[in-house]
Amino acid sequence: MNPLSSLGKILIIMGLVIAGIGVLLVLTPKVPWLGKLPGDILIKKENFRFYFPIITCIIISIILTLLFYLFRR
């Protein structure tokens, strides 16, 4: 296989990934529950705020795993 051909495919895939991330960033404010699910960790102190959306991360991971599984078939 030609090295430039494989480089071209990698660049196309990277471009699609970046475009997908951009679409997610645009659409995220329109999904009100994203990042505010029960189980997401939020610790507030006087001058400190720690937020880790663990349940949101798990759900996104499951969805991506299913999508990758379906596209590999």
Secondary structure, DSSP 4 states (H G I P E B T S, - for coil): --HHHHHHHHHHHHHHHHHHHHHHHHHGGG-TTTT--TT-EEEE-SS-EEEE-HHHHHHHHHHHHHHHHHHH-
